[in-house]
């Protein structure tokens, strides 16, 4: 398992921050995460990311798309901004040789998944076209609050199926979101059932990234409240998820810490130690 973190510094600085905390994998924002403006990255900076990553041996890299995205929106302006931002993220990820772009699909705002599925599919198509063979789009599961899409394996599978099981469309599973949406991943039997469902409906070969976050909110609460390793309600039992045989070899990224920096070296060490205890 490649242990890493969501690091501050963007394309210019995230690799150096990952080295500073001793990470094997890195996730980063390619644009300010609360603003629509997408910067015109200097090609030399993009090339430098690739070179620096190879130099220091970071095993996996991912861009996390803008939090503002709503690919299900029925507001034309918002929908166009969301579609463009995701496409630009995919173009940038391909340029730096990232393994994927992790994204939140958004909220149907009462129309249900079926009522917004076509809008989602149309929004994903240009981003998928912008991906390279090494760079995938990764749908992240949600905690299930409000009308958010992707709270269940069934919803995630419905999107993958609608896109014709596109060869560059994959999955990111967030441990906090799974727990909040009602999947008790601290129980080995329930985790086995979850991963069997993922494999049967989507395919574990499409699972390319794990977010390892503890939860401040209870099981099934539908509240997205990340907590640090061993600090939340899952505690030591988060290791059940990390140690599952079907998840070994994947990049596992923690997303806690200061927004400008990300996790500390102590967080990476805690993840590695938890993983080792549950193997």
N, C-alpha and C positions, 0 to 999 in steps of 0.2 A: 504494500500500500504506500502510495506517495503522499506523505503528509505535508500539507501546506496551508496557506492563509490568503485571505483577501487583503491585499497590500495597498497602501496609499502610494501616491507618487505618479500614478498614471503610467503611460507608456515610457516616459523618460526615467521614472524612478522606481517602479514596482519591482524590477529584478534586483536592484541593489537592496531594497528593503527586504525582499525574500531571503537574500544571502545573509543579511544582518540578523535575521531571526532563525536561521538555520533550516529554512523550508526546502522541501523537495519539489513543491508545486506552487504555482502562483495564480491568483485570480485578481483582476484589476478592472477599473473603469477606464474606458477610452474617451469619455466625455464627462463633464460635471453631471453627477447623478441625479440632480434635481432641476436641470435646465435643458431646454430643447436644443440649444445651439451645439452643433457637432463641429469640433475644431478641424481645420485642414492640416492634418499631420504632415510634417516635413518627411518626404520619402527617406531622407538620411536617418531620421529618428526611428522610423519603422525598421529600416535595415539594421540599425544599431541594436534594437531590441533582440532581433534574431541572433546577432553576433554575440551579444553579452550573455544571452541565455545559454548558448552553446558553450561559451567560455567557462561559465560557472556551473554548468551541469544541472540546470533546472529541468526536471523530467517532464513536466506538463504545464501548460499555460492556457488560461481561459479569460475571455472578456465577459463581464457581467453587463448586460444591456441596461439601459436607463430604467429606473424604477417607475417613471411616469407612463410607460407604455400601456396602452389598452388596445389590443388588436381586435377587440370585440365592440369597440365604440361605434355608436350610430351617429356620432357628431362628425361630420365630414372633415372639418379642420383638424380635430384631435386625431382622427383615424389616419389622415395623411401624414401628420407629424410622427405618429407611432410607427407607421410602415416605413417611412424614410429613415427614422432613427435606427430601427432594427437592421435595415439593409446596410446603412453606413457602418454599423457595428460589425456586420458580417464581412464587409469589404476590408475593414481595418484588421480584423482577426486573421483573415486570409493573408494579408500583407505581412503580418508579423509572425506567421506560422503557428498561430495558436491552435490548440486542439478543438476549441469550441467557443460558441457564444451561448451563455446561459441567459434565459429570459423568462419573465413572468408574462403569461398570456394576457392577463387583465381581468376585467369583470364584465359579465353580461348585463348587469344592472336591471335584472328582472326579466329579461327576455329568455333566459335559460340557455344552455349550451346549444341546443338544436337551433334556436333562433338566431344565434350569432356564429354558428360554425362556418358558414360560407364566408363571412367577413374575415374570420381568422385565417382560413385557407388562402384567400386572396392576398392577405397581408404577408403571409409566410413565403409565398412563391418567389418574390424578388430577392428576399434574403437568402433563400436556399440556392438560388441561381448565383448569388455572390459568393457562396461558400466554395472552397476548394475541396479536393479529395481528402485532405488532412484536417480540414476545419468543418465542424458540424454545428448545426443549431440544436440546442439542448433545452427542451421544455422542462421547467422546474415545477414540481408539485407545490401546491399551496396549503396553507393552514385551514382554508375553508371558510374564512369569514366573509360575510356579505354575499355578493354574487361572484366571488372569485372563481375562476375556471382552473381546473386541474387538481381538485381536492381528492380525487379518487383515481385508482388505476383505470377504471372504466372511462372516466373523462379523458385521461391522457391517451388511452388507446383509441378513443373515438377521433381525436385530432390526428393521430398518426395514421389511422386508416383513411381518413378523409384526404390526406395528402398522398394517398397511394403508397404508403409505406416508403416514402422517399429515402434513398440510400444515404442522405446526409442529415436526416432528422433523428435526433436521439433524445436522451432523457438525463436529467439531473434529479437525484433524490436528496431532499433535505430532511435530516433526522428530526429537527424541531417541528417542521411542518407536518411530517408523518404523524408524530405523536399528537400534535394539536388537532389534526383532522380525524383522530380516532384510531389510528394504527398503533397498538402497543408494541413498539419495537424493542422494548426491554424484556419481552417474553419470547423465548426462542421458538416455541411452537407457532405463535402468531406471526413472527417474522418469517418463518419458513413458508407459511401460507401466503403472506404478502409477496414474497419473492417468486413463489410458484405462479401466482397470478400475473405478476409483471412478465415473467418468462412466457407464460401461455398467451397473454393478450398482446404484448409488445415485443418481447424478446430481450433477454438479459444482455445480448450482444449490443443493444442500443443504449444500455446504461453506461455512460462515459464519465460521470462525475458525481461525487458525493459531497454534500455540505454537512459537516459534522458540528452541529450546534445543539447544546442542551436547551431546555425549555423552562421559562419562568411560569408558563401557564399550564393548567392541568390537562391530562389526557382528554381528548375530545372537546376541548374548550373552543376550538376554531379561532384561537387568538395567536397571532404571530409575534412571540416574544422570545427572542434568542437569549440564551445565557451561556456563560463560559463553561468550559469543561469541568465537571465535578461540582459546579456551582448551582445547577438547576435541579428540577424535580426528577430527572432520569438518573442523575448522579453516576455512580459507578456502573449502573446497568446500561448506560449508553454503550458500554463495551460489548454488549450482546450484538448490537448493530455493527460496530466496527470489526468485530472478530468473526463475523459470519463467513463461511468458506466461499460463498458465491460472490462476495464483495472484495476479495483479496486481489491486489494488483491494480485497483482503481485509484485515481487521485482523490484525496479526501481533504477538503478545504474547510477551515474554520473561519467564520465571518464576524467574530466579536472583536472588541477593541475600539480604540479611538478612530473616528472616521478618517482622519488625516493620515493615520499610520497603519491601522489594522492591528492584528494580534501581536503579542510580544513573544520573545524567545521562550519564555516560561510556558506559554500556551501550546507551542509546538512540542515542547518536551512533554507536557502533560498528555497531549494526544498520543504521542509515541508510546509512552508508558502505559496508557490505558489500552491501546491496541495490543501491546505485547502481553498484557495480563490476560486478554481474552482470546488469544489465538489458540 
